[in-house]
Amino acid sequence: MSGTLLTNFWAALLGFTLYFLSSFPFTSPVKTLVASFTWAFIFFLLAFVVRFVIHYVMEPKTPEALEEVEGEQLLKELIQPNAEDATSEQVAQVVKTMLDENHQEAQ
């Protein structure tokens, strides 16, 4: 999910403030506070939905992007210091494949 829980609290504070400032002069203080906290809770939950949508939109969905991520993960696995069975030829082949893919995309 994109963002942090702090984003949700900022959204809740915004919802509370907007409702409180718009309704305080017109209703009783207790009713205003209860409704303000209700709107703060609604804004808090809506922030989760907005954060999920932002994460969903920004997540790579194309097969090329997924292949690139898989290639990077394979490279990380091969370069790890405790990966004793990875030879320099294997690492070189993975790097060469990734460079060829990037070169083809650029053209």
N, C-alpha and C positions, 0 to 999 in steps of 0.2 A: 504494500500500500504506500502511496506517495505521502510524504509529510510525516508529522509526528502527532502524538496525542496533544501536544501543546497547541497545535492548530485547531483541534476541536474545542479546547478551552477558550481560545481567542474567539472562535465563532459563537460559543455560548455567551461570552461577555458582550459581544456585539448584539446578539439577540436580546439579551437582558436590557442593555442600555437603550436600544432603539425603542423597545416597548415601554420601558419605564419613562423615558423622556417624553414620549408621545401621549401617554395616558395619565401621568401623575396629576396634572392640574384638574382633570375631569372626573376622577373616581376616588374612592376612599383609599387610604394608604395600604391597608391590608389587602384589599382586592388587587391593587396595582402590583404589590410585591408577589402575590401568589401567581398572578398571570405573567409577570416578568420572569419568574423562575420557570414557569411552564414553557415560555418561549425560549428561554436559555437551554432547556433540555431538548427542545425540538431542534434548535440550531446545532446543538452538540451532536445529535444523531444525524442531521443532514450533512454535517462536515465529514462523517464517515462515508456517506454515499458519494460526496464530491471527491474525496480522496481516492476512493475505489475507482471512480470513473476516470480520473486523471491518470491513475496507474494503468488502467486497462487501455487507454488511448495511447499512452507512451510506450507500452510494451511492444517489442518487435514481433510481428506476426508472419513476416515473409519467410519463405524457406531459405533464402540466401542469408538472412540475418540469423536464423537458427543454426545454419551450417557454420557460420562465422563463430558463433558462441561455442559450438561443439569443438571447432578447431582450436580455439583459445583454451578450452578446458583440457583438451588432449595435450596441448603444448605445456600447460602448467603441470599436468601429471608427469610428463616426460622430464621436465626440468627439475622437479623436486629432488632435494639432495638424497633422500632415502630411496629413490627409484634407481636401484643398482643395475637392473636389467635393461635400462634404456641406454642405447648406444648413441654415440654422437651422430652416426649416420641416420638414425631414426629421427633425432631432433632436427637435423639438417633437412630431411625430407619433409617434415611437417612445416618448417619455416618456408621452404621453397614452395610448397603447395599453397600456403597462405599468401605469399607474395604474388604467385601467379594469378590467384583468384582476384586479388586487389588490382593487379595490372589489367586484367580482363575487364573488370568493372569500370576502370578509369577510361577505357577506350570506348 
